Amino acid sequence: YMMKVAPRRIRWLFYIFLFIWLLVIGRLFYLQVLRQDHYKSRAEKQYVTEIEVLPSRGTIYFTDRNGNAYPGAVNKSYYQLYVVPKATMDKEETLKRLTEIIPGLDKEDALQKMGKTGDPYELLKKKVSKEDAEKIRALTIDGVGLKEEQYRDYPFGRFASRLLGYVGPDAQSNQQKGFYGLEGYYEETLRGVEGYFKGEKDPGGIWISVSEKEKIEKKNGANIYLTVDYHIQQKAEDILAEMVKRWEPESAAIIVEDPSTGAIRAMAMLPDFNPNTYGEEKNFHVFQNELVQDIFEPGSIMKPITASIAINEGKVTENTTFEDKGILRIGGYKIENFKQKHYGVQTMANVIEQSINTGAVFMQQQAGMEAFAKYLEKFGFGVKTGIDVPGEIRGSIANLKNNRDIEYATAAFGQGISATPIGMLQSLSAIANKGNIMRPYLVARTVDADGVVTETAPQILAQQVISEPTALMVSRMMALAVKNTYLKNKMSVDGYTIAAKTGTAQIPNPDGRGYLGPDQTIQSIVSFFPAYDPRYILFFKMNKPKGSDAAGNSLPVYVKNMIVFLIQYAHIPPERMSEINTP
């Protein structure tokens, strides 16, 4: 019996050991094969360190006519103040010494964080200045550390803020990123390329020199040099401040451009914000660039374009006459002039000088509906300009597709159609630039981390929208509007021909029916000089100014202020009398 039992027990022991052995082998297979990557990664973390090396963001520079550069957006070093709770011995004394340097430190919060002895790291304060960081280092307090970080800084504060945008934390990547303006549009260019380092450390945290390392060099972001002239921008912002103080509009804006290239020399808007403290701003709209992201019905600044179309089609000249009866009826609609004025027999030049609505309709009707719509497309209505800022939208001439006489009639004097301010300026620049429209741009050149310079070449958006003789004739009509009207005392400058056209446009009712009251208008003016060989084209605009019924009353004095500054700043010589009288 004993002989029979013994082999059975041996077999059971053998099965048990075999089962245990299979379990061990299976476990090892699971750990070493199936879960190899997971445990290898955990093991590497104990002695292999991976570091993401962040690049320095490129600087944005304003420039001036002498080639000087003015840093408008730079990087500034600050420090994060942190504690290692388990290494902080006397917490009360530590806090006392820190608050002597940083009085604004939240004591209750700091003590609570120092008490988290299970945590290896607790942040006490961001953006500690270099001076305060040096004082804290000099204290040599156990458990207190400082980590250097770069933040975006805007040395001129609010200056050109809606043009620049700002840099802030990105919720997805947890890194700094450009938002709005040039910071947003040129994010890829300014940000650069992250670097990478991977290597082994010994238990003491020292790099092992003979270990295998992986390294990818970072590439810092490119520096950007703007077409925006620091001094012209500053003058534009000073003038804007005067306009806002006097007329209290909801918003106001100025553009100064070189019409021959499309280079923007100033782009100023109020209200604005401080990009150094953007988080305190409650008005979201101030982050946007209203000159490219808002549309408006242009009003009478449209009339030079209507004149250009009729003249270029050979239907009228500046001396063609028509009779204004004060009222024009189209279907069941009535069109009147500003303040119901009646002018009688007038030339087309008089139509621009006196801003006669019925005269603008006459020119549109002479050109015809088909030609009028075709030219508006050539002038760039309904399309984007391609300016290098984010969020550009397009205006609309969609209502002309209805082929109704009244829609074309009102479009002739700038109502019922829409454009962005930059789009309207570019359309009018065809008159200043002998019939050609240039793409507006803000960046003159970029210089990358290797010193490679990339220049921005001027680009023609539309060539010979109108002929050069047509452009010169309409320029003369606009110059006569300054020479022969109330604008003479407000805008004329001895020795220079100034071309200009004002516009006072009604604002569509938000509910889609009609317009707001006559005291709520958008007032604008476009001007270029010298009229027959312009160096600058200007656009001024106010939304809902108080106490002004027309742009001719509110804006010309400020435009002259800018023109006089530009003449002196750019050393523009006076014109010869022959140039002034007969281009």
Secondary structure, 3 states (H helix, E strand, C coil): CHHHHHHHHHHHHHHHHHHHHHHHHHHHHHHHHHCHHHHHHHHHHHHEEEEEECCCCCCEEEECCCCCEEEEEEEEEEEEEEECHHHCCCHHHHHHHHHHHCCCCCHHHHHHHHCCCCCCCEEEEEEECHHHHHHHHHHCCCCEEEEEEEEEECCCCCCCHHHHCEEEECCCCCCEEEECHHHHHCHHHHHCECEEEEEEECCCCCECCCCCCEEECCECCCEEEEEEEHHHHHHHHHHHHHHHHHHCCCEEEEEEECCCCCEEEEEEEECCCCHHHHHHCCCHHHHCCHHHHCCECCHHHHHHHHHHHHHHCCCCCCCCEEEECCEEEECCEEEECHHHCCCEEEEHHHHHHHCCHHHHHHHHHHHCHHHHHHHHHHCCCCCCCCCCCCCCCCCECHHHHHCCHHHHHHHHCCCCCEECHHHHHHHHHHHHCCCCEECCECEEEEECCCCCEEECCCCEEECCCCCHHHHHHHHHHHHHHHHCCCHHHHHCECCECCEEEEEEEECECCCCCCECCCCCEEEEEEEEECCCCCCEEEEEEEECCCCCCCHHHHCHHHHHHHHHHHHHHCCCCCCCHHHHHCC
